[in-house]
Amino acid sequence: MSIDLEHFSPLGRVGPLTRLAQGFALEVGEERFKVEVVRSDILRLAVSRAGAWDERPTFATAFEAPRGVRWDFEENRSRATLTTDELELCVERDEFHFEVRRRDGTHVVRSARDVSGRSLAYQELNDAFALVRAAAADDPILGLGEKTGPFNRRGQSYTLFNVDVLSPNVHRHHRLIGSEEPPDPEGTDFDPYYASIPFYLHGAPAAGTLAFAGSFFDNGWLARFDFEAQDALEIQFAGGAYVEYVLAGPRVPSVLEAYTFLTGRPALPPIWALGHHQCRWHAYSDAELVALGREYRRRGIPCDALWLDIEHMDGYRVFSFHPERFPEPERTFATLRAEGFRAVTIVDPGVKREAGDRVFDAGVRGNHFCKTETGTLYEGRVWPGRTVFPDFTREETRAFWSELIAGHAGRGVAGIWNDMNEPATGGIEPFGMRFDRDRADHPHERFHNQYALLMALATHEGLTAARPDERPFILSRAGSAGIQRVAAQWLGDHSASWAHFGMGLPMTLGLGLSGQPFVGGDVPGFAGTATPELAARWSEYAALTPFCRCHHQIDLPDHYPWSFGPEVERVARDALELRYRLLPYLYGAFFEASRSGAPVQRPLVFDFQDDARAAAIDDEFLLGDALLVAPVLRAGADRRSVYLPHGTWFEWHSGRAHRGGRTLDVSAPLGKLPLFLRGGCAVPLWETAPPTTLGHAAERIELLLVVPHEDGRRTSVLYEDDGISHAHRDGRYLLTRIELERRGPTIVVHGTTTGAHFDGFARKELALVFRGVVPKNVRLNGRPVTLTRGALTFAHVDEPFELVGDIA
């Protein structure tokens, strides 16, 4: 895909400057260009349309700019320049052209010129606008959310417009193709996908490493990002205003921190949401659902939630239950909860167009459904047949939906699964669906990509109203910038194939680097039938991803963990037991995500930006900052190569140590996924895997202390709260920081705890378990102690402690 700029026109010369409270505006041709300082590392750039500003282009941002940020500007006849402590923006006057640099002179945004020297900084044609940025051929481009293909987006092109991937003729229904053949939805290059996030990171060489900057476009219209040209990045939006937030970096974590400052960070999820989930598109009865839960318990496979797909409804009428299969849902869900399971049900936005249906009738009375340009109800064709859609751009409609969600939750539903929310309209084009935000008639394209976010906001309000003392859990198929504030996401209807299994890993890494840390894929693929080997490999991988759910299509062979025979069941059980033991560590990674926006499932470049080989890898990842995971992604393989970044790494299963900065050929038999501990880290664990997190309160936490071969100091965290309420917002949590330092022949472990006790806290002890090297002559708080099999258990709640030992 190459963006055709033949008929686009630049704005013209730059005119007078007007100083603003946080920046300045310049007249440019018949429009105006505005730059505002958000933070010293964030600038907001905008161009007016027909002389007017759109100050609320999307629902993506959720920030309050800090006060007192220092900035300055100067102007002369040739240019206007704005500077902060970290950034400098320069606008040329002769022809509108701008660049943004860090104060050290390295580029953040470099507008391109054509062969004649004409600026390509900003051009427009009717409602569309385009930008071209200069870039080197080997500059990595990361982000853009849920995209197929390589994790590094350089050399690829993409469309941002949410679609139901497996819907027949979906490209034609969304007017996304001309004469070319659409991609195969079963392939690995299908585009666009369910989620559209117009944010990317651009890396460029600087002082022997890579320096990354971020660009977030606050625009929800259809967009095209073409990164194929050797010397340029081409970006085009089909409508709306140009509003871009420029993020200085240069470290990848700082770019993500800035982006999630703008669009919001995920709230800490309920801990049960980090457990294992079981779902299937199947016409379960209440007795069958209860029996399924008991089968999990009988087989000793940990599980926290049982899900219901669309067959639980009465004729696919949203917020209903089938009168024969679920005559008393409250009683069924209470039975499940007594056995340690939460219930999650699907909720689609499509409402059956049927007089007498309570949701339809109430929606019509309240004027809550989308209309066409002539004022009639827009009608699609999805599961209920003739279907209408809530206009979630209206605050009143979101309140209407939240009341429905609250009533649904009041029947015992613990979490909500938002599906078909691209919005999927079946075989009917979506463009007749219009939106009435602020009593204005908006075309469908303006809010299409934001529909899922708006539905999730309404769902979040409803769950909060139903259970104000509990953290909501929402899973969303579609999404846009900001979705991470209120919902987790999964990768949609992937096939049970090795190709889709391998495709999912860079997709999740891309979402993680686009602000969404709570993501995973259906195990072992939604569509089709998995082989036993694929089921085993997918299970051992998924157990080490942020969201872990088994899910499968209707009318196909069972895909439960035990459906593939005893060996696969053992692999799945072992993998899930490891996940549950690691929940204190995983919970700490989500705590960090809620504070800084750091991904939970991380590409190596996030932690090892200065390691060129690590920055290029997308078939392994870090779970948190301490565990390196290298899944086996090929059929028949019992070995794989693993690149270990600089440092010391220890094999999880054998404890064997390896020096980093090199590639290993690693044995990987079924059930032994290559997993490595990072030297210098402390990894908290439960001693044993509970069958469910419900009611689980550990009296002892193990801390794996991974002693590196090289000198250095690292800090890890053990974060503890009640796992369900909002009491942590009021300081009712314990945060223990564990600093592990090696100084030649000496190892020092220092622990400090902050926070306050919370209801249900049961821990009485810490068990320090050394990996790699076991110290001698150990002293705890100045007193000699003896390790037993490389471990030391001692009473601890919130007291500081210091352990010092000698390394032979």
PASE-803445 format. One line per 10 residues: number of its first residue (from 0); for each residue x, y, z of C-alpha. Coordinates in nm, 3 decimals. Layout:
NUM) X:Y:Z | ...
***
This chain:
0) 0.000:0.000:0.000 | 0.135:0.338:-0.097 | -0.050:0.652:0.006 | -0.129:0.860:-0.302 | -0.052:1.227:-0.232 | -0.088:1.348:-0.590 | -0.390:1.568:-0.526 | -0.312:1.674:-0.169 | -0.213:2.036:-0.105 | 0.003:2.201:0.163
10) -0.140:2.473:0.383 | 0.090:2.749:0.262 | 0.302:3.014:0.430 | 0.311:3.074:0.803 | 0.156:3.398:0.926 | 0.134:3.581:1.258 | 0.191:3.407:1.591 | -0.041:3.420:1.891 | 0.089:3.327:2.231 | -0.131:3.084:2.430
20) -0.131:2.985:2.796 | 0.074:2.671:2.725 | 0.217:2.736:2.380 | 0.140:2.930:2.066 | -0.070:2.926:1.750 | 0.035:3.029:1.401 | -0.176:3.122:1.104 | -0.092:2.883:0.819 | -0.267:2.961:0.493 | -0.639:2.956:0.576
30) -0.587:2.742:0.887 | -0.397:2.760:1.214 | -0.130:2.538:1.367 | -0.114:2.507:1.743 | 0.149:2.365:1.976 | 0.085:2.322:2.348 | 0.314:2.196:2.622 | 0.157:1.911:2.819 | 0.472:1.805:3.005 | 0.835:1.882:2.936
40) 0.848:1.555:2.736 | 0.504:1.582:2.570 | 0.384:1.832:2.310 | 0.033:1.850:2.163 | 0.023:1.958:1.799 | -0.299:2.043:1.615 | -0.425:2.195:1.290 | -0.767:2.358:1.266 | -1.033:2.251:1.015 | -1.223:2.535:0.848
50) -1.065:2.763:1.109 | -1.210:2.575:1.409 | -1.044:2.354:1.669 | -1.178:2.015:1.773 | -1.087:2.001:2.139 | -1.258:1.662:2.199 | -1.179:1.457:1.890 | -1.204:1.120:2.068 | -1.267:0.962:2.407 | -0.907:0.837:2.424
60) -0.737:1.083:2.656 | -0.786:1.095:3.032 | -0.519:1.320:3.180 | -0.476:1.637:3.374 | -0.174:1.835:3.262 | 0.065:1.929:3.542 | 0.102:2.293:3.626 | 0.416:2.498:3.619 | 0.591:2.320:3.329 | 0.873:2.545:3.209
70) 0.879:2.643:2.843 | 0.987:2.930:2.627 | 0.966:3.043:2.268 | 1.128:3.280:2.028 | 1.047:3.391:1.677 | 1.211:3.570:1.391 | 1.137:3.623:1.024 | 1.236:3.267:0.926 | 1.108:3.047:1.209 | 0.927:3.010:1.541
80) 1.077:2.788:1.811 | 0.930:2.649:2.133 | 1.152:2.481:2.393 | 1.099:2.284:2.712 | 1.359:2.121:2.934 | 1.347:1.814:2.707 | 1.213:1.916:2.365 | 1.249:2.178:2.097 | 0.992:2.239:1.821 | 1.084:2.453:1.524
90) 0.835:2.579:1.261 | 0.964:2.732:0.939 | 0.777:3.037:0.813 | 0.848:3.038:0.440 | 0.655:2.715:0.398 | 0.481:2.528:0.676 | 0.738:2.272:0.788 | 0.816:2.159:1.140 | 1.055:1.934:1.328 | 1.082:1.827:1.691
100) 1.415:1.746:1.853 | 1.532:1.652:2.196 | 1.750:1.910:2.360 | 2.054:1.699:2.270 | 1.971:1.751:1.902 | 1.840:1.400:1.824 | 1.518:1.388:1.624 | 1.174:1.310:1.765 | 0.969:1.414:1.460 | 1.135:1.495:1.129
110) 0.890:1.611:0.862 | 0.993:1.499:0.514 | 1.032:1.686:0.187 | 0.975:1.562:-0.167 | 1.243:1.551:-0.436 | 1.178:1.916:-0.524 | 1.222:2.025:-0.162 | 0.850:2.085:-0.097 | 0.746:2.018:0.261 | 0.531:1.713:0.328
120) 0.475:1.804:0.693 | 0.098:1.838:0.651 | -0.125:1.821:0.346 | -0.498:1.792:0.301 | -0.758:1.699:0.044 | -1.123:1.759:0.129 | -1.176:1.587:0.466 | -0.854:1.383:0.457 | -0.507:1.486:0.568 | -0.165:1.329:0.530
130) 0.177:1.353:0.692 | 0.513:1.223:0.575 | 0.800:1.174:0.818 | 1.164:1.113:0.731 | 1.307:0.780:0.848 | 1.598:0.552:0.769 | 1.534:0.211:0.616 | 1.648:0.024:0.927 | 1.473:0.244:1.186 | 1.246:0.014:1.392
140) 0.879:0.109:1.416 | 0.686:-0.050:1.702 | 0.329:-0.028:1.830 | 0.005:0.034:1.635 | -0.172:-0.213:1.861 | -0.323:-0.536:1.733 | -0.153:-0.603:1.400 | -0.047:-0.920:1.223 | 0.302:-0.967:1.082 | 0.636:-0.878:1.237
150) 0.660:-0.698:1.569 | 0.880:-0.440:1.394 | 0.636:-0.259:1.165 | 0.907:-0.117:0.936 | 0.858:-0.229:0.577 | 0.486:-0.296:0.633 | 0.165:-0.102:0.573 | -0.151:-0.104:0.781 | -0.511:0.016:0.790 | -0.677:0.118:1.115
160) -1.049:0.037:1.102 | -1.201:-0.217:1.340 | -1.354:-0.520:1.168 | -1.502:-0.857:1.258 | -1.221:-1.059:1.106 | -1.414:-1.378:1.024 | -1.725:-1.206:0.890 | -1.773:-1.299:0.521 | -1.676:-1.024:0.274 | -1.575:-0.801:0.563
170) -1.338:-0.592:0.348 | -1.605:-0.516:0.091 | -1.864:-0.434:0.358 | -1.621:-0.183:0.505 | -1.510:-0.044:0.167 | -1.151:-0.134:0.240 | -1.057:-0.280:-0.100 | -1.061:-0.167:-0.458 | -0.950:-0.406:-0.726 | -0.712:-0.609:-0.510
180) -0.808:-0.938:-0.353 | -0.874:-0.923:0.023 | -0.637:-1.113:0.250 | -0.726:-1.455:0.382 | -0.870:-1.429:0.737 | -0.716:-1.769:0.811 | -0.374:-1.639:0.706 | -0.118:-1.444:0.902 | -0.128:-1.112:0.714 | -0.494:-1.017:0.754
190) -0.544:-0.643:0.803 | -0.716:-0.453:0.959 | -0.802:-0.635:1.280 | -1.038:-0.588:1.576 | -0.852:-0.301:1.744 | -0.708:0.026:1.610 | -0.454:0.221:1.813 | -0.291:0.511:1.621 | 0.024:0.519:1.832 | 0.373:0.409:1.734
200) 0.731:0.429:1.856 | 1.002:0.532:1.611 | 1.356:0.420:1.692 | 1.667:0.576:1.545 | 2.041:0.529:1.610 | 2.185:0.771:1.865 | 2.518:0.752:2.048 | 2.564:0.382:1.983 | 2.214:0.277:2.085 | 1.853:0.326:1.976
210) 1.658:0.632:2.084 | 1.279:0.595:2.066 | 1.015:0.865:2.033 | 0.638:0.827:2.033 | 0.358:0.968:1.820 | -0.005:0.936:1.927 | -0.274:1.066:1.692 | -0.592:1.158:1.877 | -0.814:1.077:1.582 | -1.059:0.787:1.553
220) -1.120:0.792:1.178 | -0.999:0.530:0.932 | -0.623:0.569:0.898 | -0.346:0.424:0.686 | 0.011:0.390:0.806 | 0.256:0.306:0.529 | 0.605:0.221:0.653 | 0.725:0.057:0.332 | 0.927:0.342:0.179 | 1.302:0.328:0.237
230) 1.327:0.688:0.357 | 0.984:0.785:0.487 | 0.680:0.705:0.702 | 0.350:0.798:0.537 | 0.033:0.856:0.742 | -0.314:0.944:0.622 | -0.644:0.992:0.805 | -0.972:0.987:0.615 | -1.129:1.261:0.825 | -1.129:1.454:1.146
240) -0.870:1.695:1.277 | -0.496:1.652:1.303 | -0.414:1.623:1.673 | -0.083:1.459:1.759 | 0.092:1.410:2.090 | 0.469:1.392:2.048 | 0.653:1.195:2.317 | 1.025:1.256:2.370 | 1.148:0.922:2.500 | 1.427:0.828:2.436
250) 1.383:0.514:2.648 | 1.101:0.276:2.556 | 0.963:0.270:2.914 | 0.951:0.650:2.920 | 0.754:0.659:2.593 | 0.501:0.408:2.734 | 0.479:0.602:3.059 | 0.400:0.919:2.863 | 0.147:0.750:2.635 | -0.042:0.591:2.924
260) -0.027:0.921:3.114 | -0.229:1.061:2.823 | -0.470:0.773:2.759 | -0.490:0.623:3.106 | -0.343:0.328:3.286 | -0.521:0.008:3.369 | -0.671:-0.018:3.712 | -0.538:-0.307:3.917 | -0.756:-0.606:3.816 | -0.921:-0.843:4.061
270) -0.678:-1.124:4.122 | -0.928:-1.386:4.006 | -0.907:-1.231:3.659 | -0.541:-1.340:3.648 | -0.636:-1.702:3.706 | -0.735:-1.957:3.444 | -1.066:-1.910:3.259 | -1.274:-2.176:3.084 | -1.503:-2.077:2.799 | -1.669:-2.250:2.506
280) -1.930:-2.154:2.249 | -2.169:-2.432:2.346 | -2.532:-2.469:2.452 | -2.459:-2.557:2.815 | -2.737:-2.619:3.060 | -2.698:-2.502:3.416 | -2.629:-2.859:3.528 | -2.365:-2.907:3.257 | -2.190:-2.585:3.356 | -2.176:-2.690:3.721
290) -2.054:-3.036:3.615 | -1.779:-2.877:3.406 | -1.653:-2.686:3.708 | -1.654:-3.001:3.917 | -1.457:-3.181:3.644 | -1.186:-2.917:3.678 | -1.178:-2.973:4.052 | -1.180:-3.354:4.017 | -0.884:-3.342:3.780 | -0.691:-3.097:3.998
300) -0.659:-2.831:3.726 | -0.667:-2.476:3.868 | -0.951:-2.260:3.738 | -1.115:-1.938:3.857 | -1.390:-1.856:3.608 | -1.645:-2.030:3.387 | -1.779:-1.836:3.089 | -2.102:-1.844:2.890 | -2.108:-1.763:2.518 | -2.419:-1.659:2.321
310) -2.609:-1.987:2.360 | -2.700:-1.902:2.721 | -2.939:-1.632:2.595 | -3.304:-1.663:2.499 | -3.299:-1.623:2.121 | -2.977:-1.423:2.144 | -3.162:-1.142:2.321 | -2.902:-0.952:2.515 | -2.932:-0.961:2.899 | -3.156:-1.267:2.885
320) -3.115:-1.629:2.993 | -3.257:-1.930:2.814 | -3.568:-2.028:3.012 | -3.500:-2.402:2.992 | -3.121:-2.416:3.013 | -3.088:-2.144:3.280 | -3.422:-2.113:3.457 | -3.259:-1.988:3.779 | -2.926:-1.823:3.689 | -2.887:-1.670:4.035
330) -2.892:-2.013:4.195 | -2.654:-2.156:3.934 | -2.400:-1.877:3.980 | -2.424:-1.906:4.358 | -2.347:-2.278:4.329 | -2.045:-2.203:4.112 | -1.918:-1.940:4.353 | -1.947:-2.183:4.644 | -1.712:-2.411:4.451 | -1.460:-2.135:4.377
340) -1.574:-2.016:4.033 | -1.682:-1.676:3.909 | -1.928:-1.659:3.620 | -1.865:-1.439:3.314 | -2.123:-1.392:3.039 | -2.101:-1.251:2.690 | -2.281:-0.923:2.616 | -2.310:-0.805:2.255 | -2.412:-0.451:2.162 | -2.670:-0.572:1.908
350) -3.026:-0.559:2.047 | -3.298:-0.767:1.882 | -3.544:-0.543:1.697 | -3.858:-0.685:1.845 | -4.147:-0.503:2.004 | -4.206:-0.651:2.344 | -3.839:-0.717:2.417 | -3.768:-0.517:2.731 | -3.428:-0.390:2.617 | -3.553:-0.286:2.274
360) -3.864:-0.116:2.410 | -3.668:0.074:2.675 | -3.408:0.177:2.420 | -3.669:0.313:2.181 | -3.842:0.506:2.461 | -3.513:0.663:2.563 | -3.396:0.735:2.207 | -3.084:0.525:2.272 | -3.035:0.351:1.936 | -2.833:0.471:1.640
370) -3.024:0.616:1.348 | -2.964:0.668:0.980 | -2.930:1.005:0.810 | -3.309:1.014:0.755 | -3.379:0.954:1.123 | -3.492:0.591:1.107 | -3.338:0.322:1.325 | -3.021:0.176:1.176 | -3.062:-0.198:1.137 | -2.798:-0.469:1.103
380) -2.812:-0.848:1.089 | -2.627:-1.026:1.367 | -2.713:-1.309:1.608 | -3.069:-1.202:1.699 | -3.157:-1.134:1.334 | -3.286:-0.777:1.281 | -3.065:-0.583:1.518 | -3.029:-0.225:1.642 | -2.730:-0.070:1.817 | -2.696:0.163:2.117
390) -2.550:0.506:2.046 | -2.275:0.493:2.307 | -2.150:0.840:2.210 | -2.445:0.975:2.412 | -2.394:0.999:2.786 | -2.761:0.914:2.841 | -2.722:0.593:2.642 | -2.415:0.488:2.834 | -2.615:0.540:3.154 | -2.901:0.331:3.008
400) -2.659:0.050:2.924 | -2.486:0.069:3.260 | -2.822:0.013:3.432 | -2.876:-0.299:3.222 | -2.525:-0.421:3.312 | -2.588:-0.353:3.681 | -2.907:-0.558:3.669 | -2.724:-0.840:3.493 | -2.445:-0.834:3.752 | -2.709:-0.837:4.023
410) -2.803:-1.188:3.915 | -2.456:-1.312:4.009 | -2.253:-1.239:3.696 | -1.900:-1.151:3.805 | -1.752:-1.021:3.481 | -1.866:-0.909:3.136 | -1.736:-1.018:2.797 | -1.799:-0.752:2.530 | -1.801:-0.918:2.188 | -1.910:-0.812:1.835
420) -1.826:-0.454:1.935 | -1.631:-0.333:1.631 | -1.934:-0.286:1.583 | -2.011:-0.602:1.383 | -2.327:-0.554:1.174 | -2.338:-0.882:0.981 | -2.387:-0.857:0.606 | -2.505:-0.495:0.626 | -2.261:-0.210:0.567 | -2.210:-0.013:0.889
430) -2.191:0.332:0.730 | -2.563:0.402:0.757 | -2.523:0.393:1.137 | -2.478:0.749:1.258 | -2.406:0.898:1.599 | -2.572:1.178:1.795 | -2.293:1.299:2.017 | -2.376:1.643:2.161 | -2.700:1.645:1.960 | -2.502:1.661:1.638
440) -2.540:1.415:1.352 | -2.198:1.252:1.308 | -2.104:1.013:1.028 | -2.036:0.655:1.125 | -1.667:0.673:1.038 | -1.594:0.925:1.314 | -1.684:0.692:1.600 | -1.658:0.347:1.443 | -1.318:0.272:1.595 | -1.422:0.414:1.933
450) -1.744:0.215:1.964 | -1.588:-0.064:2.171 | -1.422:0.183:2.411 | -1.753:0.361:2.467 | -1.934:0.032:2.526 | -1.664:-0.068:2.775 | -1.699:0.264:2.958 | -2.071:0.201:2.998 | -2.008:-0.158:3.107 | -1.754:-0.042:3.362
460) -2.003:0.206:3.507 | -2.264:-0.069:3.536 | -2.041:-0.318:3.713 | -1.921:-0.044:3.947 | -2.279:0.052:4.029 | -2.374:-0.311:4.097 | -2.072:-0.384:4.317 | -1.911:-0.053:4.421 | -1.673:-0.227:4.659 | -1.530:-0.464:4.397
470) -1.301:-0.412:4.100 | -1.478:-0.472:3.769 | -1.355:-0.717:3.509 | -1.437:-0.664:3.140 | -1.299:-0.842:2.836 | -1.335:-0.666:2.500 | -1.277:-0.796:2.149 | -1.243:-0.457:1.979 | -1.073:-0.149:2.110 | -0.899:0.181:2.047
480) -0.662:0.408:2.233 | -0.763:0.420:2.600 | -0.936:0.081:2.612 | -0.678:-0.031:2.869 | -0.840:0.197:3.127 | -1.148:-0.023:3.155 | -1.103:-0.357:2.978 | -0.874:-0.646:2.898 | -0.857:-0.772:2.539 | -0.808:-1.101:2.364
490) -0.691:-1.166:2.010 | -1.029:-1.271:1.877 | -1.115:-1.570:1.662 | -0.775:-1.719:1.592 | -0.758:-2.061:1.434 | -0.625:-2.375:1.599 | -0.322:-2.376:1.370 | 0.052:-2.343:1.416 | 0.046:-2.034:1.193 | -0.204:-1.851:1.414
500) -0.031:-1.973:1.729 | 0.294:-1.815:1.614 | 0.117:-1.502:1.489 | -0.029:-1.433:1.831 | 0.300:-1.367:2.009 | 0.408:-1.052:1.817 | 0.044:-0.936:1.824 | 0.036:-0.943:2.203 | 0.375:-0.772:2.218 | 0.242:-0.500:1.988
510) -0.060:-0.446:2.210 | 0.163:-0.434:2.518 | 0.373:-0.161:2.358 | 0.049:0.022:2.274 | -0.059:0.064:2.634 | -0.266:-0.257:2.672 | -0.100:-0.491:2.924 | -0.398:-0.725:2.985 | -0.413:-0.942:2.673 | -0.402:-1.304:2.559
520) -0.532:-1.545:2.297 | -0.783:-1.829:2.301 | -0.629:-2.165:2.393 | -0.569:-2.368:2.176 | -0.727:-2.155:1.903 | -1.096:-2.073:1.861 | -1.174:-2.202:1.512 | -1.088:-2.550:1.381 | -0.948:-2.850:1.561 | -0.612:-2.853:1.738
530) -0.371:-3.143:1.735 | -0.262:-3.275:2.074 | 0.086:-3.130:2.025 | -0.050:-2.785:1.939 | -0.284:-2.797:2.239 | 0.005:-2.881:2.469 | 0.238:-2.613:2.331 | -0.036:-2.348:2.338 | -0.126:-2.441:2.696 | 0.229:-2.412:2.828
540) 0.273:-2.076:2.652 | -0.064:-1.926:2.749 | -0.007:-2.005:3.115 | 0.269:-1.743:3.105 | 0.069:-1.466:2.936 | -0.131:-1.190:3.107 | -0.477:-1.329:3.018 | -0.528:-1.707:3.007 | -0.853:-1.849:2.869 | -0.948:-2.177:2.703
550) -1.212:-2.114:2.435 | -1.342:-2.301:2.133 | -1.600:-2.295:1.859 | -1.938:-2.468:1.865 | -2.009:-2.804:1.694 | -1.646:-2.917:1.694 | -1.465:-3.173:1.912 | -1.406:-3.077:2.275 | -1.095:-2.870:2.348 | -1.083:-2.897:2.726
560) -0.739:-2.956:2.879 | -0.824:-3.326:2.917 | -0.969:-3.369:2.567 | -0.634:-3.457:2.406 | -0.527:-3.743:2.628 | -0.332:-3.785:2.955 | -0.003:-3.636:2.833 | -0.158:-3.309:2.715 | -0.368:-3.293:3.032 | -0.051:-3.329:3.239
570) 0.121:-3.053:3.041 | -0.178:-2.822:3.085 | -0.207:-2.899:3.455 | 0.162:-2.843:3.520 | 0.157:-2.518:3.321 | -0.145:-2.385:3.508 | -0.003:-2.488:3.844 | 0.307:-2.289:3.759 | 0.089:-1.991:3.664 | -0.095:-2.009:3.996
580) 0.228:-2.036:4.193 | 0.350:-1.729:4.003 | 0.038:-1.524:4.074 | 0.210:-1.308:4.341 | 0.475:-1.222:4.080 | 0.218:-1.169:3.803 | 0.008:-0.953:4.034 | 0.314:-0.739:4.101 | 0.363:-0.693:3.726 | 0.005:-0.568:3.697
590) 0.069:-0.336:3.990 | 0.362:-0.191:3.795 | 0.142:-0.157:3.484 | -0.111:0.040:3.688 | 0.164:0.275:3.802 | 0.373:0.325:3.487 | 0.201:0.161:3.192 | 0.477:-0.101:3.162 | 0.362:-0.409:2.967 | 0.319:-0.733:3.158
600) 0.419:-0.941:2.855 | 0.719:-0.744:2.732 | 0.926:-0.746:2.416 | 1.295:-0.770:2.497 | 1.348:-0.417:2.365 | 1.154:-0.280:2.662 | 1.427:-0.384:2.907 | 1.723:-0.424:2.669 | 1.698:-0.128:2.434 | 2.076:-0.099:2.410
610) 2.115:-0.459:2.294 | 2.063:-0.452:1.917 | 1.996:-0.826:1.891 | 1.741:-0.820:2.171 | 1.560:-0.526:2.012 | 1.498:-0.728:1.695 | 1.346:-1.040:1.858 | 0.973:-1.111:1.857 | 0.949:-1.487:1.922 | 1.039:-1.469:2.292
620) 0.944:-1.224:2.564 | 0.978:-1.118:2.924 | 0.693:-1.181:3.165 | 0.743:-0.891:3.400 | 1.109:-0.803:3.432 | 1.246:-1.132:3.568 | 1.122:-1.423:3.353 | 1.228:-1.481:2.994 | 0.987:-1.708:2.805 | 1.074:-1.876:2.474
630) 0.770:-2.075:2.355 | 0.804:-2.356:2.102 | 0.611:-2.236:1.798 | 0.681:-2.511:1.542 | 0.528:-2.855:1.509 | 0.759:-3.144:1.587 | 1.028:-2.930:1.750 | 1.191:-3.044:2.071 | 1.465:-2.780:2.068 | 1.480:-2.411:1.987
640) 1.733:-2.131:1.980 | 1.697:-1.870:2.254 | 1.871:-1.535:2.265 | 1.967:-1.428:2.616 | 2.030:-1.055:2.661 | 2.326:-0.930:2.859 | 2.348:-1.044:3.220 | 2.321:-1.380:3.394 | 2.030:-1.615:3.322 | 1.928:-1.936:3.496
650) 1.719:-2.213:3.345 | 1.399:-2.251:3.545 | 1.385:-2.630:3.530 | 1.752:-2.720:3.578 | 1.898:-2.413:3.747 | 2.186:-2.411:3.496 | 2.348:-2.067:3.461 | 2.421:-1.892:3.130 | 2.607:-1.578:3.041 | 2.390:-1.343:2.834
660) 2.461:-1.165:2.508 | 2.446:-1.487:2.305 | 2.213:-1.739:2.148 | 2.169:-2.088:2.294 | 2.037:-2.406:2.143 | 1.800:-2.525:2.416 | 1.629:-2.856:2.476 | 1.251:-2.810:2.481 | 1.063:-3.139:2.517 | 0.687:-3.123:2.554
670) 0.604:-2.979:2.895 | 0.946:-2.811:2.937 | 0.896:-2.471:2.781 | 1.226:-2.279:2.785 | 1.200:-2.043:3.081 | 1.484:-1.840:3.231 | 1.529:-1.639:3.549 | 1.707:-1.305:3.524 | 2.001:-1.263:3.757 | 1.952:-1.003:4.029
680) 1.575:-1.044:4.056 | 1.355:-1.162:4.341 | 1.049:-1.357:4.225 | 0.762:-1.402:4.474 | 0.570:-1.732:4.462 | 0.297:-1.917:4.641 | 0.439:-2.241:4.780 | 0.169:-2.449:4.613 | -0.090:-2.380:4.347 | -0.441:-2.335:4.490
690) -0.735:-2.466:4.285 | -0.881:-2.113:4.283 | -0.788:-1.769:4.415 | -1.129:-1.741:4.582 | -1.066:-1.750:4.955 | -0.695:-1.814:4.913 | -0.474:-1.626:5.160 | -0.116:-1.749:5.181 | 0.056:-1.761:5.517 | 0.397:-1.787:5.353
700) 0.547:-1.636:5.040 | 0.858:-1.776:4.876 | 1.105:-1.530:4.730 | 1.332:-1.678:4.464 | 1.653:-1.477:4.496 | 1.846:-1.509:4.173 | 2.211:-1.433:4.246 | 2.391:-1.305:3.935 | 2.753:-1.378:3.840 | 2.827:-1.010:3.786
710) 2.822:-0.724:4.035 | 2.514:-0.505:4.039 | 2.196:-0.410:4.218 | 1.832:-0.464:4.126 | 1.504:-0.394:4.305 | 1.203:-0.625:4.286 | 0.863:-0.596:4.451 | 0.617:-0.808:4.640 | 0.279:-0.634:4.620 | -0.006:-0.758:4.842
720) -0.364:-0.642:4.889 | -0.703:-0.810:4.930 | -0.720:-0.884:4.557 | -1.079:-0.773:4.507 | -1.173:-0.437:4.665 | -1.068:-0.076:4.612 | -0.915:-0.050:4.959 | -0.568:-0.031:4.804 | -0.658:0.316:4.675 | -0.674:0.424:5.040
730) -0.335:0.276:5.121 | -0.460:-0.063:5.239 | -0.184:-0.267:5.081 | 0.169:-0.382:5.157 | 0.449:-0.314:4.913 | 0.776:-0.485:4.996 | 1.077:-0.374:4.795 | 1.353:-0.634:4.780 | 1.692:-0.499:4.681 | 1.944:-0.765:4.580
740) 2.304:-0.652:4.543 | 2.617:-0.844:4.460 | 2.946:-0.683:4.553 | 3.222:-0.921:4.456 | 3.217:-1.206:4.712 | 2.927:-1.055:4.908 | 2.554:-1.075:4.855 | 2.319:-0.833:5.031 | 1.940:-0.865:5.035 | 1.754:-0.569:5.178
750) 1.376:-0.558:5.227 | 1.153:-0.266:5.324 | 0.775:-0.261:5.344 | 0.536:0.032:5.310 | 0.159:0.055:5.327 | -0.102:-0.060:5.574 | -0.264:-0.390:5.664 | -0.582:-0.494:5.488 | -0.872:-0.727:5.557 | -0.788:-1.091:5.491
760) -0.412:-1.051:5.520 | -0.273:-1.384:5.643 | 0.098:-1.389:5.558 | 0.325:-1.453:5.854 | 0.651:-1.562:5.690 | 0.890:-1.514:5.404 | 1.097:-1.798:5.267 | 1.413:-1.679:5.091 | 1.512:-1.940:4.833 | 1.846:-1.885:4.659
770) 1.895:-1.980:4.297 | 2.224:-1.978:4.112 | 2.454:-1.937:4.412 | 2.386:-2.032:4.773 | 2.568:-1.796:5.013 | 2.762:-1.904:5.322 | 2.818:-1.737:5.657 | 2.473:-1.585:5.629 | 2.356:-1.316:5.871 | 1.996:-1.199:5.900
780) 1.964:-0.858:6.065 | 2.316:-0.906:6.199 | 2.259:-1.252:6.350 | 2.404:-1.576:6.208 | 2.146:-1.808:6.052 | 2.162:-2.143:5.876 | 2.015:-2.214:5.534 | 1.838:-2.543:5.475 | 1.867:-2.669:5.118 | 1.949:-2.316:5.005
790) 1.650:-2.158:5.180 | 1.574:-1.957:5.491 | 1.226:-1.908:5.639 | 1.166:-1.636:5.897 | 0.877:-1.446:6.051 | 0.791:-1.137:5.853 | 0.494:-0.909:5.801 | 0.613:-0.554:5.742 | 0.945:-0.530:5.926 | 1.259:-0.426:5.739
800) 1.518:-0.700:5.702 | 1.873:-0.736:5.575 | 2.051:-1.057:5.482 | 2.423:-1.062:5.414 | 2.617:-1.365:5.294 | 2.947:-1.471:5.142 | 2.981:-1.620:4.797 | 3.258:-1.871:4.755
***
